Amino acid sequence: MLVTPEIDRRNRQQSLLTAALLAATGLVVGIWTNFFVGATLGLGSACFVFQLMRRKCRRRLAAVRRAFPAIDEAILNSRVAYYQALNDAEKQRFRQLVQVFLDEVRITGVRVQIDETTRILVAASAVIPIFGFHDWDYHRLSEVLVYPTSFDQDYKIEGESDRNILGLAGRGQLRGLLILSQPALLAGFSNASDEQNVGLHEFAHVVEQEEVQHGLPPEVPVDVIREWSAFVARELKHPEINKAHINPYGFTNDHELLAVLTEYFFKSPENLRQRDPALYDLMRKLFHQDPASLLSHLQPRRRTGCNAPCPCGSGKKFKHCCGRVLEIQ
């Protein structure tokens, strides 16, 4: 998702080569027909295609050059334990991934106000599962809809039907959409005593849907994919083995098993590692991450005093800076 200097250079070279071929084709056609018309069409097409091929790279480079808002940094530091545990270089990359995601994916409230906390937690939910990959795009996801509460199978939030759905990654005609309950999203990053995080759950589905061939990112080695497939087949055939310590909903099908285990892996990794070391190791190889080791270095959070310097680095007191904004959120 991030554009490295090498990716930018390669994209520029490919764009120039394609543009040059189009321009040359136009000149050759012009020699045999009308030179002015051929040259004009060839050069015009070359310029258009060059700009089109360079558009995504330029847009992403512009997104990461923008200053990361202090309030967004404060939200990550106060709400996202995963982010707190990263080193400075990793935090910078995490923030850049958040910026690119928010630049390319719309977040729309459905009868609910989208505040900055909601935006950042949606983006964090998207970044955490793919942080171990360096060649990844949410190229099928275009919009995240945020609902004020849970909803039913018809996406309704009113009436007498069972509104027990907290999130949904769209399939079929809804492909490209993701729906999240705002209270459930916030709760997933607030309650550290359970393994539930609807944001991570649904983005695990999106990651799987992006890769229609294998259901897993291309950076995952083939032997790991085979190991995962064998594990899924075994677990779904004999779910009673792990049902004691894994949410039974995960045994609905292979898609839900991946999504539920993604919650466990990132929300409570040490518990998963202690309960099933082999499973934890498999998840580690799938995501190219080791959250148990990462979070083990995280110190217990201490509440920032009202009169203490704001952690965003503004130089103001916390109560007059991010503390005041977070209260509004």
Summary of the structure (lengths in Angstrom):
residues: 329
radius of gyration: 23.3
end to end distance: 28.7
largest distance: 78.5
contacts: 980
relative contact order: 0.09
helix: 61%
strand: 6%
